[in-house]
Amino acid sequence: MIWEASLLVLLITFAGAVLLWNAKPRARLIFAAVGLAALSGLLRIDGHTPFFSNVQITSADDLAERFVGVAWWLVCGDLAAIVLALFLEERSRQARLFSDLLGAAIYGGAIISILSFVFLVPVRGLLATSGLIAIVLGLALQNTLADVFAGIAVGLEQSFRVGDSVKVGEVEGRVVQVDWRAVHIQTEEHNVAIVPNSTIAKADIVNRSRPTEERHGTVQIAVHVSVRPDRATEVILQATMLCSGVLDRPAPAVSLVRIGSRRNLFSVSYACPDAVSFGQAKDGLLRQIRRQLRHAGLLDTSGKDAGPGEPPATRELLRELVLFESLTEAQLDTLVPKVVTRTLEPGETLFEQGAADGTLYLLAAGVLEAQRTINGLSKPLGRIGAGEYVGEIGLLTGDAHAATAKALTVARVHMLDRDALAPLLSEAAELAPALERSVRKGLELIHRDEAARSSQAAGARDGLLARIRSFFGI
């Protein structure tokens, strides 16, 4: 063997290993396989194998052969570690812990093989001495080793994977990293909690991503005893239909769990798509339940013995609309007699997509769903409930409805057409800018659903105001 050729191959192998250290495993695998083949060829040319039998080193070629043997074992260990890492990566997303530990064992075996088969060093005594050293290190690093072996146990159980939403003791969030010592969990507050593996092995683990990402919850609502349970159940179920974060399947359920002397307690079970939306879904559900109970006259706000009040009157509903916040009390009084009330049965249509009726629809009770038809396919846009309204853009500009509104439950709708509003705009021209601001404010409300904007786009600021004035002949 020519030592210059051996030195060249060794340099290429070393440089490639350094340059590709952070490369993709498949690129490292190809390079390691080529390097191992080249080193095996060098040994075979001179009639050697990686298992040397001659202790003596008498020439530069002998020294080069030993270095080639050392490189052969190291590249062989690297190749085995890469193959193992790829195998574990395909089997599990928690492969880092196992690949690190088993990779360390492989490289340790490669070093022992170099001492035993290349330099012919007796390793029995070395292994016996290393056992004593291992005991000393084990006592010094017992906490770290406890984390390592606990990580192995947790990994074998496959209790969770990277990306799963979990609750470990008091820590709840999404697993972002699993390594040899700890698990990194990103909490809902966007912090990263680093939980040692030994703690995880002893803690109660709840994996919220299995068998599905769905998150189930329960809230309890107290309703005055004078309210019929079936009526309370109906209104609460309508509230669940209006919460966009609550899934329709599995369907929410309402049950009477306790009968009291003053209030009955109802339990509302619901599901949301994932843990991320769980908090928002609960907040939205509680808001909608209170809103629907109030508009149904079932909310007990007067005192512990007074019982629930009455549903808001038509005038009160109009006053609460952001659309009419600029109207005076006298102007509001002129609108109330012009309101027409209509009752819809489930499945009945309130207005059709493309219709231009110039009417404001204020929902007093029940649930409506807006659907838009595109290329013959009907797509749900959202739902509105008691206290919400649609058609404000059509009322003020004459635009056609951009969606069809149908009743999902028995619904009571108050209707106010443009003829009722026209006298007010004619008497007070400054009312048009106020209505324009009210329309835009209503469109920008955070909690308004897309269904409550079922008219065409409002357009530019000056354009909307001009259209309102033109439509009413101001």
C-alpha positions as CSV (number, residue, x, y, z in Angstrom):
1,M,0.0,0.0,0.0
2,I,1.3,3.4,-0.9
3,W,1.0,5.7,2.2
4,E,0.5,8.8,0.0
5,A,-2.7,7.3,-1.4
6,S,-3.9,6.3,2.0
7,L,-3.2,9.8,3.3
8,L,-5.2,11.3,0.5
9,V,-8.2,9.0,1.1
10,L,-8.1,9.7,4.8
11,L,-8.0,13.5,4.2
12,I,-11.0,13.3,1.8
13,T,-12.9,11.1,4.3
14,F,-12.2,13.4,7.2
15,A,-13.0,16.6,5.3
16,G,-16.3,15.1,4.0
17,A,-17.3,14.0,7.4
18,V,-16.7,17.5,8.8
19,L,-18.5,19.3,6.0
20,L,-21.5,17.0,5.9
21,W,-21.9,16.8,9.7
22,N,-25.0,19.0,9.7
23,A,-26.2,17.8,6.3
24,K,-29.3,15.7,5.7
25,P,-29.0,12.1,7.0
26,R,-29.4,10.7,3.5
27,A,-26.5,12.7,2.1
28,R,-24.3,11.6,5.0
29,L,-25.4,8.0,4.4
30,I,-24.3,8.1,0.8
31,F,-20.9,9.7,1.7
32,A,-20.3,7.2,4.5
33,A,-21.1,4.2,2.2
34,V,-18.7,5.5,-0.5
35,G,-16.0,6.2,2.1
36,L,-16.3,2.8,3.6
37,A,-16.1,1.2,0.2
38,A,-12.9,3.3,-0.6
39,L,-11.3,2.3,2.8
40,S,-12.2,-1.3,2.3
41,G,-10.6,-1.2,-1.2
42,L,-7.3,0.3,0.2
43,L,-7.1,-2.5,2.8
44,R,-7.9,-5.2,0.2
45,I,-5.2,-3.9,-2.2
46,D,-2.6,-4.6,0.4
47,G,-4.2,-7.9,1.5
48,H,-5.5,-6.7,4.9
49,T,-8.8,-6.7,6.7
50,P,-10.0,-4.4,9.5
51,F,-8.9,-7.2,11.9
52,F,-5.1,-6.8,12.1
53,S,-2.8,-9.6,13.4
54,N,0.6,-8.0,13.4
55,V,1.5,-5.9,16.4
56,Q,4.7,-4.4,15.0
57,I,4.7,-1.1,13.0
58,T,8.0,-1.1,11.1
59,S,7.3,1.3,8.2
60,A,5.3,4.3,7.0
61,D,3.0,1.9,5.1
62,D,2.3,-0.1,8.3
63,L,1.4,3.2,10.0
64,A,-0.8,4.2,7.1
65,E,-2.5,0.8,7.2
66,R,-3.4,1.3,10.9
67,F,-4.8,4.8,10.2
68,V,-6.9,3.3,7.4
69,G,-8.1,0.7,9.9
70,V,-9.0,3.3,12.4
71,A,-10.9,5.3,9.7
72,W,-12.6,2.1,8.6
73,W,-14.1,1.4,12.0
74,L,-15.1,5.1,12.6
75,V,-16.8,5.3,9.2
76,C,-18.5,2.0,9.8
77,G,-19.8,3.2,13.2
78,D,-21.0,6.5,11.6
79,L,-22.8,4.5,8.8
80,A,-24.5,2.3,11.4
81,A,-25.5,5.4,13.5
82,I,-27.0,7.1,10.4
83,V,-28.9,4.0,9.3
84,L,-30.3,3.7,12.9
85,A,-31.3,7.3,13.0
86,L,-33.2,7.0,9.7
87,F,-34.9,3.9,10.8
88,L,-36.1,5.5,14.1
89,E,-37.1,8.7,12.3
90,E,-39.5,6.7,10.1
91,R,-40.9,4.8,13.1
92,S,-41.2,7.7,15.6
93,R,-41.0,11.4,15.7
94,Q,-39.3,11.1,19.1
95,A,-36.2,9.5,17.5
96,R,-33.6,12.1,18.8
97,L,-33.3,10.5,22.3
98,F,-32.8,6.9,21.0
99,S,-30.5,7.9,18.1
100,D,-28.3,9.9,20.5
101,L,-28.1,7.1,23.1
102,L,-27.6,4.3,20.6
103,G,-25.3,6.4,18.5
104,A,-23.1,7.0,21.5
105,A,-23.1,3.2,22.1
106,I,-22.2,2.5,18.5
107,Y,-19.2,5.0,18.6
108,G,-18.1,3.5,21.9
109,G,-18.1,0.1,20.3
110,A,-16.1,1.4,17.4
111,I,-13.4,2.8,19.7
112,I,-13.2,-0.5,21.5
113,S,-12.9,-2.3,18.2
114,I,-10.1,0.0,17.1
115,L,-8.2,-0.7,20.3
116,S,-8.8,-4.4,20.1
117,F,-8.5,-5.2,16.3
118,V,-6.3,-2.4,15.0
119,F,-3.8,-1.8,17.8
120,L,-4.3,-5.2,19.4
121,V,-4.6,-3.8,22.9
122,P,-6.1,-6.2,25.5
123,V,-9.5,-4.7,26.4
124,R,-10.6,-7.0,29.2
125,G,-8.6,-5.1,31.8
126,L,-9.7,-1.8,30.3
127,L,-13.4,-2.9,30.4
128,A,-13.0,-3.9,34.1
129,T,-11.4,-0.5,34.9
130,S,-14.1,1.3,32.9
131,G,-16.8,-0.5,35.0
132,L,-15.4,1.0,38.1
133,I,-15.2,4.4,36.5
134,A,-18.8,4.0,35.3
135,I,-19.9,3.3,38.9
136,V,-18.3,6.6,40.1
137,L,-19.8,8.5,37.2
138,G,-23.2,7.0,37.8
139,L,-23.2,8.2,41.4
140,A,-22.1,11.6,40.4
141,L,-24.7,11.9,37.6
142,Q,-27.6,9.9,39.0
143,N,-30.1,12.7,38.4
144,T,-29.1,13.1,34.8
145,L,-29.1,9.3,34.3
146,A,-32.5,9.1,35.9
147,D,-33.7,11.6,33.3
148,V,-32.1,9.6,30.5
149,F,-33.6,6.2,31.5
150,A,-37.0,7.8,32.3
151,G,-36.9,9.3,28.8
152,I,-36.2,5.8,27.4
153,A,-39.2,4.4,29.3
154,V,-41.5,7.3,28.2
155,G,-40.4,6.9,24.6
156,L,-41.0,3.2,24.6
157,E,-44.5,3.7,25.9
158,Q,-45.2,6.3,23.1
159,S,-47.4,8.3,25.4
160,F,-47.0,11.3,23.2
161,R,-45.1,12.6,20.2
162,V,-43.8,15.9,19.0
163,G,-46.8,18.1,18.0
164,D,-49.2,16.5,20.4
165,S,-51.2,18.6,22.9
166,V,-50.6,17.2,26.4
167,K,-51.1,17.9,30.0
168,V,-48.3,16.8,32.3
169,G,-49.0,17.5,35.9
170,E,-49.7,21.2,36.0
171,V,-48.1,22.0,32.7
172,E,-50.3,22.0,29.6
173,G,-49.4,22.8,26.0
174,R,-48.0,21.3,22.8
175,V,-44.8,19.2,22.7
176,V,-42.2,20.9,20.6
177,Q,-39.1,18.9,21.4
178,V,-38.1,15.6,23.0
179,D,-34.4,15.1,23.9
180,W,-32.3,12.9,26.1
181,R,-32.9,14.9,29.3
182,A,-36.3,16.7,29.1
183,V,-39.4,17.4,27.1
184,H,-40.1,20.9,25.9
185,I,-43.7,22.0,26.0
186,Q,-45.0,25.2,24.5
187,T,-47.8,26.5,26.7
188,E,-50.9,28.5,25.7
189,E,-49.0,31.6,27.1
190,H,-46.4,31.0,24.4
191,N,-43.8,30.1,26.9
192,V,-41.7,26.9,26.7
193,A,-41.8,24.7,29.8
194,I,-38.8,22.3,30.1
195,V,-40.0,19.2,32.1
196,P,-37.3,16.6,33.1
197,N,-38.1,13.1,31.9
198,S,-37.9,11.8,35.4
199,T,-40.7,14.1,36.4
200,I,-42.8,13.1,33.3
201,A,-42.3,9.4,34.2
202,K,-44.0,10.0,37.6
203,A,-46.7,12.5,36.5
204,D,-50.2,11.9,35.2
205,I,-50.1,12.4,31.4
206,V,-53.2,13.4,29.5
207,N,-52.7,13.4,25.7
208,R,-55.4,15.6,24.2
209,S,-54.3,14.7,20.6
210,R,-55.4,11.1,20.8
211,P,-57.4,9.5,19.5
212,T,-58.3,12.9,17.9
213,E,-57.5,16.5,18.3
214,E,-61.1,17.2,19.5
215,R,-61.3,18.8,22.9
216,H,-64.5,18.2,25.0
217,G,-65.7,20.6,27.7
218,T,-68.6,21.2,30.1
219,V,-70.0,24.4,31.5
220,Q,-72.8,24.7,34.1
221,I,-75.6,27.3,33.9
222,A,-78.0,28.2,36.7
223,V,-81.5,29.2,35.6
224,H,-84.3,30.4,37.9
225,V,-86.6,27.6,39.1
226,S,-89.7,29.3,37.5
227,V,-88.4,28.6,34.0
228,R,-89.5,25.4,32.5
229,P,-86.5,23.0,32.0
230,D,-87.5,22.2,28.4
231,R,-87.6,26.0,27.6
232,A,-84.2,26.6,29.2
233,T,-82.8,23.6,27.3
234,E,-84.1,24.9,24.0
235,V,-82.6,28.4,24.5
236,I,-79.2,27.0,25.6
237,L,-79.0,24.7,22.6
238,Q,-79.7,27.7,20.4
239,A,-76.7,29.4,22.0
240,T,-74.5,26.4,21.2
241,M,-75.6,26.7,17.5
242,L,-74.4,30.3,17.5
243,C,-70.9,29.6,18.8
244,S,-68.6,29.1,15.8
245,G,-66.0,27.3,18.0
246,V,-68.4,24.6,19.0
247,L,-68.6,21.5,16.7
248,D,-71.9,20.3,15.3
249,R,-70.7,16.7,15.5
250,P,-70.6,15.4,18.1
251,A,-73.7,17.5,18.9
252,P,-73.7,19.6,22.1
253,A,-75.9,18.3,24.9
254,V,-77.8,20.0,27.7
255,S,-78.9,18.1,30.8
256,L,-80.6,19.1,34.0
257,V,-78.2,18.0,36.8
258,R,-79.7,19.6,39.9
259,I,-83.0,21.0,41.0
260,G,-82.8,23.7,43.6
261,S,-85.2,25.8,45.6
262,R,-84.3,29.0,43.7
263,R,-82.4,27.9,40.7
264,N,-82.0,24.7,38.6
265,L,-78.5,23.8,37.4
266,F,-77.9,22.8,33.8
267,S,-74.8,21.1,32.3
268,V,-73.7,21.9,28.8
269,S,-71.4,19.4,27.1
270,Y,-69.7,20.5,23.9
271,A,-66.7,19.8,21.7
272,C,-64.3,22.0,19.8
273,P,-61.7,21.2,17.0
274,D,-58.5,21.4,19.1
275,A,-57.0,22.6,22.3
276,V,-55.9,25.9,20.7
277,S,-59.6,27.0,20.2
278,F,-60.9,25.5,23.4
279,G,-60.6,28.7,25.5
280,Q,-62.1,30.9,22.8
281,A,-64.9,28.4,22.3
282,K,-65.8,28.4,26.0
283,D,-65.7,32.2,26.2
284,G,-68.0,32.5,23.1
285,L,-70.3,29.8,24.4
286,L,-70.8,31.5,27.8
287,R,-71.4,34.9,26.1
288,Q,-74.0,33.4,23.7
289,I,-75.8,31.6,26.5
290,R,-76.2,34.8,28.5
291,R,-77.3,36.7,25.4
292,Q,-79.9,34.1,24.4
293,L,-81.2,33.7,27.9
294,R,-81.6,37.5,28.2
295,H,-83.4,37.9,24.9
296,A,-85.7,35.0,25.8
297,G,-86.5,36.7,29.1
298,L,-85.0,33.8,31.1
299,L,-82.0,35.6,32.6
300,D,-82.3,36.2,36.4
301,T,-80.7,39.7,36.9
302,S,-83.1,41.3,39.3
303,G,-82.1,39.5,42.5
304,K,-82.1,36.1,44.1
305,D,-85.8,36.0,44.6
306,A,-87.1,38.2,41.9
307,G,-86.9,35.6,39.1
308,P,-86.2,36.2,35.4
309,G,-87.4,39.4,33.7
310,E,-89.2,39.9,30.4
311,P,-87.8,39.6,26.9
312,P,-86.6,43.0,25.6
313,A,-89.3,45.1,23.9
314,T,-89.0,46.1,20.3
315,R,-88.0,49.6,21.3
316,E,-85.2,48.3,23.5
317,L,-83.9,46.0,20.7
318,L,-83.8,49.0,18.3
319,R,-82.0,51.1,20.9
320,E,-79.3,48.4,21.4
321,L,-78.5,48.3,17.7
322,V,-75.2,50.1,16.9
323,L,-76.9,51.0,13.6
324,F,-79.3,53.4,15.4
325,E,-77.1,54.7,18.2
326,S,-77.2,58.2,16.7
327,L,-81.0,58.4,16.8
328,T,-82.7,60.5,19.4
329,E,-85.4,59.1,21.6
330,A,-88.1,60.9,19.6
331,Q,-86.8,59.6,16.4
332,L,-86.6,56.1,17.8
333,D,-90.3,56.4,18.9
334,T,-91.3,57.1,15.3
335,L,-89.7,53.8,14.1
336,V,-91.3,51.4,16.6
337,P,-94.8,51.5,15.2
338,K,-93.4,50.8,11.7
339,V,-91.7,47.5,12.7
340,V,-93.4,44.4,11.2
341,T,-92.9,41.1,13.0
342,R,-92.7,37.8,11.2
343,T,-92.4,34.2,12.6
344,L,-90.4,31.6,10.7
345,E,-90.6,27.9,11.0
346,P,-87.4,25.7,10.8
347,G,-86.2,25.6,7.2
348,E,-88.2,28.6,6.1
349,T,-86.4,31.3,4.0
350,L,-86.2,34.9,5.2
351,F,-84.7,36.3,2.1
352,E,-83.0,35.0,-1.0
353,Q,-79.5,35.7,-2.4
354,G,-79.7,38.4,-5.1
355,A,-82.9,39.9,-3.7
356,A,-82.9,43.7,-3.2
357,D,-85.7,44.5,-0.7
358,G,-84.2,47.4,1.3
359,T,-85.3,45.8,4.6
360,L,-83.5,45.6,8.0
361,Y,-84.1,42.2,9.7
362,L,-83.7,42.2,13.5
363,L,-83.8,38.7,15.1
364,A,-85.8,38.7,18.3
365,A,-85.7,34.9,19.0
366,G,-84.3,31.8,17.3
367,V,-81.4,31.1,15.0
368,L,-80.8,32.0,11.3
369,E,-78.2,30.6,9.0
370,A,-76.8,32.5,6.0
371,Q,-75.8,30.4,2.9
372,R,-74.1,31.6,-0.2
373,T,-74.5,29.7,-3.5
374,I,-71.4,29.7,-5.8
375,N,-71.4,27.7,-9.0
376,G,-74.4,25.8,-7.9
377,L,-72.9,24.8,-4.5
378,S,-74.4,26.2,-1.3
379,K,-71.8,27.2,1.4
380,P,-72.8,28.1,4.9
381,L,-71.4,31.5,6.0
382,G,-72.5,31.6,9.6
383,R,-75.4,32.0,12.0
384,I,-77.0,34.8,13.9
385,G,-79.2,34.8,17.0
386,A,-81.4,37.0,19.0
387,G,-80.3,40.6,19.2
388,E,-78.4,40.5,15.9
389,Y,-79.4,41.9,12.6
390,V,-78.8,41.6,8.8
391,G,-79.6,43.6,5.8
392,E,-78.3,47.0,7.0
393,I,-76.4,47.6,3.8
394,G,-79.4,46.9,1.7
395,L,-81.5,49.1,3.9
396,L,-79.2,52.1,3.4
397,T,-78.0,51.6,-0.2
398,G,-80.4,49.3,-1.9
399,D,-77.8,46.6,-2.5
400,A,-78.9,43.0,-3.1
401,H,-78.4,40.4,-0.5
402,A,-75.2,38.4,-1.0
403,A,-76.6,35.3,0.7
404,T,-79.7,33.4,1.5
405,A,-81.0,33.4,5.1
406,K,-83.0,30.4,6.4
407,A,-84.3,29.6,9.9
408,L,-82.7,26.7,11.7
409,T,-85.2,27.0,14.6
410,V,-88.5,28.7,15.2
411,A,-87.6,32.4,14.8
412,R,-89.2,35.7,15.4
413,V,-88.0,38.5,13.2
414,H,-88.7,42.2,13.4
415,M,-88.5,43.9,9.9
416,L,-88.0,47.6,9.2
417,D,-88.0,48.8,5.6
418,R,-86.4,51.9,4.0
419,D,-89.8,53.7,3.8
420,A,-89.8,53.8,7.6
421,L,-86.3,55.4,7.7
422,A,-86.7,57.8,4.7
423,P,-88.7,60.5,6.6
424,L,-86.0,60.7,9.3
425,L,-83.2,61.2,6.7
426,S,-85.3,63.8,4.9
427,E,-85.9,65.8,8.1
428,A,-82.3,65.6,9.4
429,A,-79.7,65.3,6.6
430,E,-76.9,65.0,9.2
431,L,-78.4,61.6,10.1
432,A,-76.9,60.0,7.0
433,P,-73.2,60.4,8.1
434,A,-74.1,59.1,11.5
435,L,-75.8,56.1,10.0
436,E,-72.8,55.6,7.7
437,R,-70.5,55.5,10.8
438,S,-72.8,53.2,12.6
439,V,-72.8,50.8,9.6
440,R,-69.1,50.7,9.5
441,K,-68.8,50.3,13.3
442,G,-71.2,47.4,13.1
443,L,-69.2,45.8,10.3
444,E,-66.0,46.1,12.4
445,L,-67.3,44.6,15.6
446,I,-65.1,41.7,16.6
447,H,-67.8,39.3,17.7
448,R,-70.1,39.8,14.7
449,D,-70.2,36.7,12.5
450,E,-69.9,36.8,8.7
451,A,-73.5,36.0,8.6
452,A,-74.4,39.4,10.0
453,R,-72.7,41.0,7.0
454,S,-74.6,39.1,4.3
455,S,-75.0,42.2,2.1
456,Q,-72.5,43.3,-0.5
457,A,-69.3,45.0,0.5
458,A,-69.8,48.5,1.9
459,G,-67.2,50.1,-0.4
460,A,-65.1,53.2,0.2
461,R,-66.0,55.7,2.9
462,D,-67.1,58.5,0.6
463,G,-68.8,56.0,-1.7
464,L,-71.0,54.5,1.0
465,L,-72.1,57.9,2.3
466,A,-72.9,59.1,-1.3
467,R,-74.9,56.0,-2.0
468,I,-76.9,56.4,1.2
469,R,-77.8,60.0,0.3
470,S,-78.6,59.1,-3.4
471,F,-80.7,56.1,-2.4
472,F,-82.9,58.2,-0.1
473,G,-82.9,61.2,-2.5
474,I,-81.1,63.6,-0.1
